C-alpha cells in the first residue's frame, strides 16, 4: 500500500534498527535452519516475507533485498526498476516520470537514507538484478551470506 | 588538428597509451581540447542516404555524433544500424544504449557488434519510459539500469568477460559515457549519483538541456567537492528552442527537461523567436565553457540541425580547430 510504504520510509531509522536485530537473531538460528534445511524452508519463509514486506514496503519479492541500501524505499517499485538512484525524468514536484501521481521511489529513498545510521549505503553501486531469484526468500539468503562471510573473513 | 597516424576512413586509429578507445573523441578530450558533440536524430526510413545527409550538416564542427537509441521512446532507425552506416565512412558516432528495449543478452551482443564496426564511444542510458513515446503499449524491459550497464561494459572491456563470467577473446575498446541530469530532483543526490556513475565506469558525461546555469554551477561545485571533476569529462547539453511555444511544450511533455520561465519569456519577447533561441544557445555555450570542469558541449538541435554549425562557429569554442569529417584532410590540403 502506497501510504504504508511512504510511512515506512519516514521511519527508516526504526526499520534499520529492527532489521539489524532481526538479522542477528536469524544468524544465531543458523544451525537450526541448517538442520531443517534451507531449501525446505524457502517457500514458507518467502510466503511470510511477502506478507510482511508486501504490507510495509510494497515488496516485489525480487529475492535480493536492498532496502537497507535504499532508505527503506523498495526500488523495485520504480517503473524502470532502477537499483542505483533516480533517473533524469523525475518531475519538478518530485513525482515519477512514468506514474505522475506517484512520488519518485528514489526521492523517498534519498530522504529515508538520510535518517539512517548507515546513510552512506545508498552510494554503493548495486549489481544487476538476478531475475532467477524472483520469489525466493531474501532473508534466508542474507543469513547464508552472513554466515559464509563469518567463516571466510575477507583478506586485508 | 590532423593526427600523424590518420587511418583510411573506416579503419581504426591506434589506441594511445592510457586511452581506452581508438576514438577521436577520447583523443580530443584527453589532449585538453574543448570537444563538441551533437545529437544525430535517426530517420524513420531504411535509406542509408538519409543518415549521411543528416550527418553531413555537422561536418567540421563536431567531434562525435550521438546515434540515439529510440529517444523519447519513439521508434526510429536503430542506434546500431546508424553506427554501422556512420563508421563505414569513418565518422565517430557515440552509440547510445538504452536499457528500456533490450535485456542483458541483447545489449552485450550489440556492444561487441558495435565495437567490431569501429564504434569507439558508447553512452549508457536508462531510457525514457515507454509512456513517453509512440508505442505506450510496449513492454518496458529495464533488465539492467544505466549504472549496471556501465559496469557490465567496463568489465567486458577491462576484464574481457561477459556478465556471466564467460570470456571474450577480443574485448571491445570503448570510451564509456553516461548521462547526468542536474536539473531534476533530488538535487543534493545528483552529484552523488554522478560519483556512482564514475565508480561504475563512466569516463565522459553528457547532460540534458542546460538552461538553468546557476543550478548547473551549483552541481559542478558539489561535484568538485566530491573530487569528481578530475575523473570525468563533462559536456553539458544545450540546444536552440525554435519558439517560446516549443520551449513550453518541451518543458511540459519531455521528461527531465527544466526550462526556467525567464528563458521562455526572453524567446517569446523577441521579434524573430527562432533567431533568439539560437542567440541564447550561443550565449549558453560561451557561459558554460567558462565553468571549471566543463570539457566540451553537447548540442541537441532537434529539427534545427542545420543551425548547429553556425551556433558553434559563433560561440568560438573550437578556437580554429576543425574536427575530422570524411574528406576533411583533402579539403584542408587544397586550401
Interface residues (C-beta under 8 A of the other chain):
Chain A: X79 X80 X81 X82 X83 X84 X85 X86 X87 X88 X89 X90 X91 X92 X94 X97 X98 X104 X106 X107 X110 X111 X122 X123 X125 X126 X127 X128 X129 X131
Chain B: X99 X100 X104 X126 X127 X128 X129 X131 X132 X140 X142 X143 X144 X145 X146 X147 X148 X151 X152 X163 X179 X180 X181 X184 X185 X186 X188 X189 X192 X193 X195 X196 X199 X200 X208 X255 X256 X258
